[in-house]
Every structure is written in structure tokens, then in C-alpha cells.
Amino acid sequence: MQKLTTLTRLAVAVSALLLISAYFVPLWQILMWAPQYPEGLEMKIWIDNITGDVKIISALNHYIGMKHIDVSMFPEFGYMIYIVAFMIGVGLLASILNRRAGLIVYVILLIAGGIAALVDFYLWGYDYGHNLDPNAAIVVPGMAYQPPVIGTKQLLNFTAFSGPDTGGWIFLASGLIAVGALVYEIILSRRKA
């Protein structure tokens, strides 16, 4: 089993410790603008909650047949704190055990977690934007209101933006540090060989 350099072990520990921020800052944001809301509306998605203009956005969405947004509709909020804690533990363990295999497991876990989060958000958005109440006050035949996963999208007279918030960017930095540490270890071992 190949051991890690001191620099890599430190980088992996920093990567894991950065994930603690998920408990204190929002991970994702959805922003919306329209002529009647030039100052914009925002929704912040945390590890276990949604904050911001949720009631206003939910009320507006209800007119076009979307469900009311409520924390209870996201079962992920019940277990995300444990998934992130597990990731932190695996990262710290990889640093302590000082084995490349541990770093590989940690990197795979971070990448898989990021992909799973985006897929989960896409599936929720698809359901939320397509399964509309046919008796809604405003019905536009053939129209779906799926919010963007990442980026900007026009939804009737609203421009919606979805993307990482502070915690999301920290997660990305954490993943890049871990991947960079693994690449560094691979390059270093090839040079030695």
C-alpha cells in the first residue's frame, strides 16, 4: 500500500474539514426576477432547511399549478447531515491512515456525492415543474416550469437562476483539493518509478 506525502495528507485533512461549513452556510441558491419583482426573489437551500422568499415563491408557483414548497417535501434534509458527516470522517480517516487507497475512496465519495446531489435536484425539479395541478388559476397548455439545475432559464415572465451558494463553492473547492492531491500522488509515484 502506497503511503501519502505529508503535503497530501494535509491537503486531504483540509478538504475534509472544509465540508464542516455545510452546517453553517447555504449550499445552493435559486434566484428569480420579473418586472413585478425587479429586486428579485431568493431561495437558499441549506443542509437541512430552505430559507429566503419561500412563501412568496411558493404562492406564485401555486397559481400555475405547482405544489407549495415546504421542508417536509425533501426527505434528503433528514439524512444529509449524516452523509456530510460521513464524508468528513472518510476524509479525515484517509489522512490519518496515510494510504492512497483511502484517498481514492474519499475522492470517489466526493464525486459520487456531488453527482447524486445534482441528479436528485434535477429529478425533484422535473417533478415539481411537470406535475402541475390541472385546476390551477393559470394553465398554459404544454408548458412546464422545471427550474434550471445550474444556470439561467426563462419561465413565463420570470428569469430563474440556480447555482451554488457559499457552501456549494466550498464543497467544490474541497473536491478540487482532494482530486488535486490524488493527481499529485499519481504524478509523484510515476516520477519515482
C-alpha positions as CSV (number, residue, x, y, z in Angstrom):
1,M,0.0,0.0,0.0
2,Q,1.4,3.3,-1.0
3,K,1.7,6.0,1.6
4,L,0.9,9.6,1.1
5,T,3.2,12.6,1.3
6,T,2.9,14.9,4.2
7,L,1.6,17.6,1.9
8,T,-1.1,15.3,0.5
9,R,-2.2,14.2,4.0
10,L,-2.5,17.9,5.0
11,A,-4.5,18.7,1.8
12,V,-6.9,15.8,2.4
13,A,-7.4,16.9,6.0
14,V,-8.1,20.5,4.9
15,S,-10.5,19.2,2.2
16,A,-12.5,17.2,4.8
17,L,-12.5,20.0,7.3
18,L,-13.9,22.4,4.7
19,L,-17.0,20.3,4.5
20,I,-17.9,21.3,8.0
21,S,-19.0,24.6,6.5
22,A,-22.1,22.8,5.1
23,Y,-23.6,23.0,8.6
24,F,-23.3,26.8,8.7
25,V,-23.8,28.3,5.3
26,P,-26.3,27.7,2.4
27,L,-25.3,25.2,-0.2
28,W,-27.5,26.2,-3.1
29,Q,-29.5,29.2,-4.3
30,I,-32.4,29.9,-6.6
31,L,-32.9,33.5,-7.6
32,M,-35.9,34.8,-9.6
33,W,-36.5,38.2,-11.3
34,A,-39.6,39.5,-13.0
35,P,-41.0,43.0,-13.9
36,Q,-43.2,42.9,-10.8
37,Y,-40.2,41.8,-8.7
38,P,-37.2,43.8,-10.0
39,E,-35.4,43.4,-6.7
40,G,-35.7,39.7,-7.2
41,L,-36.7,36.8,-5.0
42,E,-34.3,34.3,-3.5
43,M,-34.4,30.8,-2.0
44,K,-31.4,29.5,-0.1
45,I,-31.0,25.7,0.3
46,W,-29.2,24.6,3.4
47,I,-28.2,21.1,4.5
48,D,-31.5,20.7,6.3
49,N,-33.7,23.8,5.5
50,I,-34.9,26.3,2.9
51,T,-34.9,30.0,3.7
52,G,-35.5,33.2,1.8
53,D,-38.6,34.3,0.0
54,V,-40.0,30.7,0.1
55,K,-43.6,31.7,0.9
56,I,-43.8,34.3,-1.9
57,I,-42.2,31.9,-4.4
58,S,-44.5,29.1,-3.3
59,A,-47.6,31.3,-3.6
60,L,-46.6,32.5,-7.1
61,N,-45.9,28.9,-8.2
62,H,-49.3,27.8,-6.8
63,Y,-51.1,30.0,-9.4
64,I,-49.6,27.9,-12.2
65,G,-50.3,24.6,-10.5
66,M,-47.0,23.8,-8.7
67,K,-47.0,22.3,-5.2
68,H,-46.3,24.5,-2.2
69,I,-42.6,24.4,-1.2
70,D,-42.1,23.0,2.2
71,V,-39.2,21.5,4.1
72,S,-41.3,18.3,4.6
73,M,-41.2,17.6,0.8
74,F,-37.5,17.0,0.9
75,P,-36.7,13.7,2.8
76,E,-33.0,14.5,2.0
77,F,-33.0,17.1,4.8
78,G,-33.4,14.3,7.3
79,Y,-30.2,12.5,6.3
80,M,-27.9,15.0,4.6
81,I,-26.3,15.9,7.9
82,Y,-25.2,12.3,8.3
83,I,-23.9,11.9,4.7
84,V,-21.8,15.0,5.0
85,A,-20.5,13.9,8.4
86,F,-19.6,10.5,6.8
87,M,-17.7,12.3,4.1
88,I,-15.8,14.4,6.6
89,G,-15.0,11.2,8.6
90,V,-13.8,9.3,5.5
91,G,-11.5,12.3,4.5
92,L,-10.0,12.6,8.0
93,L,-9.5,8.8,8.2
94,A,-7.8,8.8,4.8
95,S,-5.4,11.5,6.1
96,I,-4.8,9.6,9.3
97,L,-4.4,6.2,7.8
98,N,-1.9,7.6,5.3
99,R,-2.8,5.3,2.4
100,R,-3.5,6.1,-1.2
101,A,-6.5,3.7,-1.2
102,G,-8.1,5.8,1.4
103,L,-7.6,9.0,-0.7
104,I,-9.1,7.2,-3.7
105,V,-12.2,6.2,-1.7
106,Y,-12.6,9.8,-0.4
107,V,-12.3,11.2,-3.9
108,I,-14.8,8.7,-5.3
109,L,-17.2,9.5,-2.4
110,L,-17.0,13.3,-3.1
111,I,-17.5,12.9,-6.8
112,A,-20.4,10.4,-6.4
113,G,-22.0,12.7,-3.7
114,G,-21.8,15.7,-6.0
115,I,-23.3,13.8,-8.9
116,A,-26.0,12.3,-6.7
117,A,-26.9,15.7,-5.4
118,L,-27.3,17.2,-8.9
119,V,-29.3,14.2,-10.1
120,D,-31.6,14.4,-7.1
121,F,-32.1,18.2,-7.6
122,Y,-32.9,17.6,-11.3
123,L,-35.4,14.8,-10.5
124,W,-37.1,17.0,-7.9
125,G,-37.2,20.0,-10.3
126,Y,-38.6,17.8,-13.0
127,D,-41.4,16.5,-10.8
128,Y,-42.0,20.0,-9.3
129,G,-42.2,21.7,-12.8
130,H,-44.1,19.0,-14.7
131,N,-46.7,17.5,-12.3
132,L,-49.0,20.5,-12.3
133,D,-52.5,20.9,-10.9
134,P,-54.8,20.9,-13.9
135,N,-57.3,23.1,-12.0
136,A,-54.7,25.9,-11.4
137,A,-55.7,29.6,-11.8
138,I,-53.3,29.9,-14.8
139,V,-52.9,27.0,-17.2
140,V,-50.7,27.3,-20.2
141,P,-51.2,24.1,-22.4
142,G,-47.9,22.2,-22.9
143,M,-45.9,24.5,-20.6
144,A,-43.6,23.0,-17.9
145,Y,-41.9,25.0,-15.2
146,Q,-38.9,23.0,-14.3
147,P,-36.3,25.2,-12.7
148,P,-32.7,25.0,-14.0
149,V,-30.3,22.8,-12.2
150,I,-27.4,25.2,-12.9
151,G,-27.7,28.4,-14.9
152,T,-30.5,30.6,-16.0
153,K,-33.9,29.8,-17.6
154,Q,-36.9,31.9,-18.7
155,L,-40.1,30.7,-17.1
156,L,-43.0,32.8,-18.4
157,N,-42.2,36.4,-17.3
158,F,-39.7,35.2,-14.6
159,T,-35.9,34.7,-15.2
160,A,-34.8,31.9,-12.8
161,F,-31.2,31.3,-11.8
162,S,-29.9,28.3,-9.9
163,G,-26.4,27.7,-8.7
164,P,-24.0,27.1,-5.9
165,D,-24.2,29.3,-2.8
166,T,-21.3,29.8,-0.4
167,G,-21.4,26.1,0.8
168,G,-21.6,24.8,-2.7
169,W,-18.5,26.7,-3.7
170,I,-16.7,25.4,-0.6
171,F,-17.8,21.8,-1.5
172,L,-16.4,22.3,-5.0
173,A,-13.1,23.7,-3.6
174,S,-12.9,20.7,-1.2
175,G,-13.4,18.3,-4.1
176,L,-10.8,20.0,-6.2
177,I,-8.3,19.9,-3.4
178,A,-8.9,16.2,-2.9
179,V,-8.7,15.4,-6.7
180,G,-5.6,17.6,-6.9
181,A,-4.0,15.7,-4.1
182,L,-4.7,12.4,-5.8
183,V,-3.3,13.6,-9.1
184,Y,-0.2,14.9,-7.3
185,E,0.3,11.5,-5.7
186,I,-0.1,9.7,-9.0
187,I,2.4,12.0,-10.8
188,L,4.9,11.7,-7.9
189,S,4.7,7.9,-8.0
190,R,5.2,7.8,-11.7
191,R,8.3,10.0,-11.5
192,K,9.7,7.7,-8.8
193,A,9.1,4.7,-11.0
